[in-house]
């Protein structure tokens, strides 16, 4: 039996009670219903990039989604694309860019699977899944039935969706609507990162991949800075009034709510005294040497060491700024 250390990007986690890897949507539905009928604990696993699992796991049945398939239906302005949940996210982005489509190229290099992307409403440089997702098929844990959920049903927010608030089950496929465009429409965040000059989706993809690689955010087996879950904490959203108590030097961005601002978690962490490459005494968990927002496994770190460092960072930021950082990855078995 594989341990979760072998199938997650953080490289921690014990061996589950069972692990199956369905290859088709019918197999995925059948395996889920079979496991759910036992009444035992279970976990849906995609690319393993958003999981920190305990080394001493309780009884846990893992369903690793490996379904494949991309169907493109052209429209007058672009394409509607249906993608099976087990497709690799970055490979899907590359596929759309090669097809001359725009809308997700700034999300290049994000690890994980397509089926996991709506759960976290993944995003980067001002682009989010919520902006391009049209609908998805979902197998509901409570009813055992499949249903089609439209974008409006998913309660998308910053790194948030209905799936993080009690909608339990598994995503079977996801549908996106992208546009044909010779140039990427640059968001404020993308202009900040790349500059205002017009660029093709392929040029944007290449530059974003380069930026992420500089921060250790593109998976690279020999590089321990990439043995992580990417950004471990979300950028906190606070009221404008509270933001003035932090410092005007803290990078911030507008949100959909004009009374709030999103602050840079990386800046808060560093100013709280936790810099790049920081580790606690004798621990093999450390912040990335390239980016303080990533907690990394420097080789044979335990899951307890990862969580201990995360708690230390949260406490440091809370004591310094009165802000509670929220972890992005799911903590399993703690």
C-alpha positions as CSV (number, residue, x, y, z in Angstrom):
1,X,0.0,0.0,0.0
2,X,1.3,3.4,-1.0
3,X,1.7,6.0,1.8
4,X,0.4,9.5,1.2
5,X,4.0,10.6,1.5
6,X,4.4,9.1,-2.0
7,X,1.4,10.8,-3.6
8,X,1.4,14.3,-2.1
9,X,3.7,17.2,-3.0
10,X,4.4,17.9,0.7
11,X,5.8,14.3,1.0
12,X,4.3,13.5,4.3
13,X,1.5,11.2,5.4
14,X,0.9,7.6,6.5
15,X,-0.6,4.6,4.7
16,X,-4.4,4.6,4.2
17,X,-6.6,1.6,4.9
18,X,-7.2,1.4,1.1
19,X,-6.3,3.3,-2.0
20,X,-8.0,3.0,-5.4
21,X,-7.4,5.0,-8.6
22,X,-10.4,5.0,-10.9
23,X,-9.5,5.7,-14.6
24,X,-13.0,6.5,-16.0
25,X,-15.9,8.6,-14.7
26,X,-18.1,5.4,-14.4
27,X,-15.3,3.8,-12.3
28,X,-15.0,6.9,-10.2
29,X,-18.7,7.0,-9.4
30,X,-18.8,3.3,-8.6
31,X,-15.7,3.4,-6.3
32,X,-17.1,6.4,-4.4
33,X,-20.5,4.7,-3.8
34,X,-18.7,1.5,-2.8
35,X,-16.5,3.3,-0.2
36,X,-19.3,5.6,1.0
37,X,-21.5,2.6,1.7
38,X,-19.0,1.2,4.3
39,X,-19.5,4.2,6.5
40,X,-15.8,4.5,7.0
41,X,-13.7,7.7,6.7
42,X,-12.7,8.5,3.1
43,X,-10.6,11.1,1.2
44,X,-10.8,12.2,-2.4
45,X,-7.2,12.8,-3.7
46,X,-6.3,14.6,-6.9
47,X,-2.7,15.7,-7.5
48,X,-2.0,15.7,-3.7
49,X,-0.8,19.4,-3.8
50,X,-3.3,20.7,-1.3
51,X,-3.0,18.1,1.4
52,X,-1.0,17.8,4.6
53,X,-1.7,14.3,6.0
54,X,-0.8,12.9,9.4
55,X,1.9,10.3,9.5
56,X,-0.2,8.3,11.8
57,X,-3.5,8.1,9.9
58,X,-6.8,7.0,11.3
59,X,-8.7,4.4,9.3
60,X,-9.0,6.2,5.9
61,X,-10.0,5.0,2.4
62,X,-8.5,7.1,-0.4
63,X,-9.9,7.5,-3.8
64,X,-7.2,8.9,-6.1
65,X,-8.9,10.5,-9.2
66,X,-7.1,9.7,-12.4
67,X,-9.8,10.1,-15.0
68,X,-8.8,11.7,-18.3
69,X,-10.4,13.4,-21.2
70,X,-10.7,16.9,-22.7
71,X,-13.6,17.8,-25.1
72,X,-13.4,21.1,-26.9
73,X,-16.5,22.6,-28.6
74,X,-15.7,25.7,-30.5
75,X,-18.0,28.8,-30.3
76,X,-18.0,32.0,-32.3
77,X,-15.8,33.7,-29.7
78,X,-13.7,30.8,-28.4
79,X,-14.6,27.4,-26.9
80,X,-16.5,25.5,-24.3
81,X,-14.2,22.8,-22.8
82,X,-15.3,19.8,-20.7
83,X,-12.4,18.3,-18.7
84,X,-12.5,15.1,-16.7
85,X,-11.5,15.7,-13.0
86,X,-8.3,13.7,-13.1
87,X,-6.6,15.8,-15.8
88,X,-3.5,17.6,-14.6
89,X,-4.3,21.3,-14.3
90,X,-1.1,22.8,-15.8
91,X,-1.2,20.3,-18.7
92,X,-4.8,21.5,-19.3
93,X,-3.6,25.2,-19.3
94,X,-0.9,24.3,-21.8
95,X,-3.6,22.6,-24.0
96,X,-5.8,25.7,-24.0
97,X,-2.9,28.1,-24.8
98,X,-1.8,25.8,-27.7
99,X,-5.3,26.1,-29.0
100,X,-5.2,29.9,-29.0
101,X,-7.5,30.3,-26.1
102,X,-7.2,32.8,-23.3
103,X,-8.6,33.0,-19.7
104,X,-6.4,30.7,-17.6
105,X,-2.9,31.3,-18.8
106,X,-2.0,33.3,-15.7
107,X,-2.8,30.2,-13.7
108,X,0.1,28.3,-15.3
109,X,2.2,26.1,-13.1
110,X,-0.4,25.6,-10.4
111,X,-0.1,22.0,-9.3
112,X,-3.0,19.6,-8.9
113,X,-5.9,18.3,-10.9
114,X,-8.8,20.0,-12.8
115,X,-11.4,18.5,-10.5
116,X,-9.8,20.1,-7.4
117,X,-9.6,23.5,-8.9
118,X,-13.2,24.6,-8.2
119,X,-13.0,23.5,-4.5
120,X,-10.3,26.1,-3.7
121,X,-11.4,28.4,-6.6
122,X,-7.7,28.4,-7.6
123,X,-6.3,31.6,-9.0
124,X,-3.2,33.6,-9.8
125,X,-2.3,37.1,-10.9
126,X,-6.0,38.2,-11.0
127,X,-7.4,35.2,-12.9
128,X,-9.6,32.7,-11.0
129,X,-11.5,29.5,-11.9
130,X,-14.7,31.3,-10.9
131,X,-14.2,33.7,-13.9
132,X,-14.3,30.9,-16.5
133,X,-16.1,27.9,-15.0
134,X,-19.6,27.4,-16.5
135,X,-20.7,24.2,-14.8
136,X,-19.6,20.9,-13.4
137,X,-20.9,17.4,-12.7
138,X,-21.0,16.4,-9.0
139,X,-21.6,13.1,-7.2
140,X,-23.4,14.0,-3.9
141,X,-22.3,12.1,-0.9
142,X,-25.7,12.5,0.9
143,X,-27.9,11.5,-1.9
144,X,-25.6,9.2,-4.0
145,X,-26.9,11.0,-7.1
146,X,-25.0,13.0,-9.7
147,X,-26.1,16.6,-10.5
148,X,-25.1,19.4,-12.7
149,X,-24.1,22.5,-10.7
150,X,-23.9,25.9,-12.5
151,X,-21.4,28.6,-11.7
152,X,-24.0,30.5,-9.7
153,X,-24.6,27.5,-7.5
154,X,-21.0,27.2,-6.3
155,X,-20.8,30.3,-4.0
156,X,-17.3,31.2,-5.2
157,X,-15.2,33.5,-3.1
158,X,-11.5,34.1,-2.6
159,X,-10.0,30.6,-2.3
160,X,-13.5,29.5,-1.4
161,X,-16.5,27.6,-2.7
162,X,-19.6,25.7,-1.6
163,X,-17.4,22.6,-1.4
164,X,-15.7,24.0,1.7
165,X,-19.0,24.6,3.4
166,X,-20.8,21.3,3.7
167,X,-21.3,20.3,0.0
168,X,-19.7,16.9,0.2
169,X,-18.9,14.5,-2.6
170,X,-16.7,14.3,-5.7
171,X,-16.4,16.4,-8.9
172,X,-16.7,14.3,-12.0
173,X,-16.0,16.8,-14.7
174,X,-15.6,20.6,-15.1
175,X,-16.7,22.8,-18.0
176,X,-15.0,26.1,-18.8
177,X,-15.7,28.9,-21.3
178,X,-12.6,30.5,-22.8
179,X,-12.1,33.1,-25.5
180,X,-10.0,33.2,-28.6
181,X,-7.6,36.1,-28.3
182,X,-4.3,37.1,-29.7
183,X,-3.5,38.9,-26.5
184,X,-4.2,38.3,-22.8
185,X,-6.5,40.7,-21.1
186,X,-4.2,41.8,-18.2
187,X,-5.7,42.2,-14.8
188,X,-4.2,44.7,-12.3
189,X,-2.3,41.9,-10.6
190,X,-0.9,40.6,-14.0
191,X,0.1,44.2,-15.0
192,X,1.9,44.5,-11.6
193,X,3.8,41.2,-12.3
194,X,4.5,41.4,-16.0
195,X,4.0,45.1,-17.0
196,X,1.3,46.6,-19.3
197,X,2.7,45.6,-22.7
198,X,0.5,43.4,-24.9
199,X,1.5,39.7,-24.8
200,X,0.1,36.5,-26.2
201,X,-1.3,33.9,-23.9
202,X,1.7,31.8,-24.7
203,X,4.1,34.6,-23.7
204,X,2.1,35.2,-20.5
205,X,2.3,31.4,-19.7
206,X,6.1,31.3,-20.2
207,X,6.6,34.4,-18.0
208,X,4.3,33.2,-15.3
209,X,6.1,29.8,-15.2
210,X,9.4,31.6,-14.9
211,X,8.1,33.8,-12.0
212,X,6.7,30.7,-10.2
213,X,9.9,28.8,-10.7
214,X,11.9,31.7,-9.1
215,X,9.6,31.3,-6.0
216,X,9.9,27.5,-5.9
217,X,6.3,27.2,-6.9
218,X,6.8,24.9,-9.9
219,X,7.3,21.2,-9.0
220,X,10.9,20.1,-9.4
221,X,11.8,16.8,-7.8
222,X,15.4,17.6,-6.8
223,X,14.5,21.0,-5.4
224,X,13.2,20.8,-1.8
225,X,11.8,24.3,-2.2
226,X,9.1,22.7,-4.3
227,X,8.3,19.9,-1.7
228,X,5.4,22.0,-0.5
229,X,1.7,22.9,-1.0
230,X,2.6,26.1,-2.7
231,X,1.3,29.1,-0.7
232,X,0.5,27.7,2.7
233,X,-1.7,30.6,3.8
234,X,-4.2,32.7,2.0
235,X,-3.8,36.5,1.8
236,X,-5.9,37.9,4.6
237,X,-8.8,40.1,3.7
238,X,-9.4,42.9,6.3
239,X,-11.4,46.1,6.6
240,X,-9.8,49.2,5.2
241,X,-10.0,50.7,8.7
242,X,-8.0,47.8,10.1
243,X,-5.5,47.9,7.2
244,X,-4.5,51.3,8.4
245,X,-3.3,49.8,11.7
246,X,-0.9,47.5,9.9
247,X,1.4,49.9,7.9
248,X,1.1,51.6,4.5
249,X,4.1,49.6,3.5
250,X,2.2,46.3,3.4
251,X,1.3,45.4,-0.2
252,X,-2.5,45.3,-0.7
253,X,-5.0,44.8,-3.4
254,X,-8.6,45.8,-3.9
255,X,-11.4,43.2,-3.4
256,X,-15.0,42.9,-4.6
257,X,-16.0,44.7,-1.4
258,X,-14.9,48.3,-1.5
259,X,-14.7,48.4,2.3
260,X,-12.0,45.7,2.4
261,X,-8.5,45.1,1.3
262,X,-6.4,42.0,0.7
263,X,-3.0,42.1,2.4
264,X,0.1,40.2,1.4
265,X,0.5,37.2,3.7
266,X,4.2,36.8,2.6
267,X,5.0,40.4,3.7
268,X,3.2,39.9,7.1
269,X,5.1,36.6,7.7
270,X,8.5,38.2,7.0
271,X,7.8,41.3,9.1
272,X,6.7,39.0,11.9
273,X,10.3,37.7,11.9
274,X,9.8,34.5,9.9
275,X,12.0,34.9,6.8
276,X,12.9,32.7,3.9
277,X,14.5,29.4,4.9
278,X,13.3,29.7,8.5
279,X,13.0,26.5,10.6
280,X,12.5,25.6,14.2
281,X,15.3,23.9,16.1
282,X,16.1,20.4,14.8
283,X,13.1,20.5,12.4
284,X,13.2,19.4,8.8
285,X,10.3,21.7,7.9
286,X,11.2,25.2,6.8
287,X,9.9,28.1,4.9
288,X,11.1,28.1,1.3
289,X,14.4,29.7,0.7
290,X,12.7,31.4,-2.3
291,X,9.4,32.4,-0.8
292,X,8.4,32.8,2.8
293,X,4.7,31.9,2.1
294,X,5.6,28.3,1.3
295,X,6.3,25.7,4.1
296,X,8.6,23.0,2.7
297,X,9.8,19.6,3.5
298,X,13.6,19.7,3.5
299,X,13.8,15.9,3.4
300,X,12.1,13.4,5.7
301,X,10.2,16.0,7.6
302,X,7.3,14.7,9.7
303,X,3.8,15.9,9.3
304,X,3.9,17.1,12.9
305,X,6.9,19.3,12.0
306,X,5.0,20.8,9.1
307,X,2.0,21.7,11.3
308,X,4.2,22.9,14.2
309,X,5.9,25.4,11.9
310,X,2.5,26.5,10.5
311,X,1.3,27.2,14.0
312,X,4.4,29.1,14.9
313,X,3.9,31.3,11.8
314,X,0.3,31.9,12.7
315,X,1.2,32.8,16.2
316,X,4.0,35.2,15.1
317,X,1.7,37.1,12.7
318,X,-1.1,37.2,15.2
319,X,1.1,38.6,17.9
320,X,2.7,41.2,15.6
321,X,-0.3,42.3,13.6
322,X,-3.5,40.9,15.2
323,X,-4.2,38.9,12.0
324,X,-5.0,35.2,11.9
325,X,-3.6,33.6,8.8
326,X,-5.8,30.8,7.4
327,X,-4.1,27.7,5.9
328,X,-4.8,26.9,2.2
329,X,-4.1,23.1,2.3
330,X,-6.4,20.6,4.0
331,X,-5.0,19.1,7.2
332,X,-5.9,15.4,7.3
333,X,-5.8,13.3,10.4
334,X,-4.9,16.0,12.9
